[in-house]
Amino acid sequence: MPFIHPSKADSSYETIVIGSGFGSFFFLHEFLKKPRSGRTLVVEWGAYKTHDWQVNNKANSIHDTDSLYTKADGEKPWHYSIAFGGGTVCWWAQCPRNHPNDFRLKSKYGVGTDWPISYDDLSAFYSEAERVMLIAASDEVAVHYPGAGPYAQPAHRMNDIDRIMKAAQPDMHFPMPNGRLSRPVGSRSACCGTAECRWCPVDAKFTALNTMQHVIEHPDLDICVDSKVEYIDVQNNAAKGIRFVNAGKEYTVRADLVVLGANGIHSPVLLLQSGFSHPLIGRYIHEKIECTVEAYLDGVKNFGGSTITTCMNLSLLDGPHRSEYGAALLLFENSWMYGMRPDYGRWREILPITINVEALPQSESLVTLGADRRPHISFPKQSEYGLKGVQAALDRLPTVLRPLPVERIEVRQVDSISVHLQGTLRMGHDPAESVVDAGQIHHDVRNLVVVGSSVFPSSGTAPPSLTVAALSLRAAHLLAS
């Protein structure tokens, strides 16, 4: 790996990228396509750990992230990873697109806020991100996500349950688009179906380490790991460089362009540490609400698919109900989340379903800089819009599952943790109502670009990683235009 010690870094670069997750890597994928006038430096707080190290240690990071922020007693925790590769190493690789109406929630349904871009603005970049990651999916999803497909990999194998649902609801039930290969390519194996996705034992899922070597080994790129950025130097509304710490020693590097790609907690705190004062910095932190249920079946067996989540059902996703409560994405699981069914001889006659429910960001949900210099997260209550969406999904689930011989449905857990940090540096047209513009450039500091899910104005209906990748490709493309 072409990592350098900070003492070997140049004093000045054309571009500095802070962080190395989905946002940073996909920005660099596009940005480095054209010849640059100068070199680029990536500064990553986390350590580089090989795939083998992650599998052997059952960890993605050496950092205890729970100790890196504070919160009030009783409030929800927030989960993330600090490591080279960021979210690409710890994600579970579910990656449908956001629905077209996710981008126009306010104008279509009268709630939340619209994004400053449309689905059509992002569609080509979704396709490029899917191509890079070698997404396995069915082209049939284009009925809901225009422009999707053709996918690089065939969809994963459905099980008996999915085939029944697909026959009954052909326009609502689809193999889950995901970044776990259904066919081996290069060093990446096909998904092994062990449900150990966080540290994929066979390296089937997309990570920066196994698929973005063209970025990591680019001749114009230097990378410093174990290096925490503590300050962005801004003078006369222009970013001039950064200050970071490695092994207790401070380093200062100048730059013409700064790209901020840390997560939704540490990105706003870095701006606050650097003297930025916009009232929306750190505000509207949010993630979806996750609910898990188990449907007990009569005579139909589960766990015959080829990956951890075989299918998604969109019956409760979009529609007029979004004016009152959040959309719900149903994930049909192919792993025994709470153990197999206890009834003798009927161990596989059970269907775990994860329900991901859209929640509206709230202004009182806030990341600030604490007195101890750690982020402090205030999340006093969950979105009523989201909670109503959970209850509506539970009420409507028996109807959705009518094609199956369901004996009963048991709710196992309603959880406010979906491991999708969003908001805090939202994008928008109005500088008074957003931190960055539609191109993800800071409204006032025009050579500061923010990538990552911190720019999301709302949660959308899909896990954020694919949308982050597409947004970052678009941001780099716009800069080069």
PyMOL commands that set and color helices and strands:
alter all, ss='L'
color gray80, all
select helices_A, chain A and resi 6-8+22-31+51-57+65-68+87-90+100-109+119-133+139-143+160-168+197-199+208-211+213-216+266-273+320-323+384-400+453-455+465-480
alter helices_A, ss='H'
color red, helices_A
select strands_A, chain A and resi 12-18+40-43+70-71+173-175+221-224+228-235+238-246+249-260+289-297+309-313+328-333+350-357+366-369+375-378+406-415+448-450
alter strands_A, ss='S'
color yellow, strands_A
deselect
rebuild
show_as cartoon
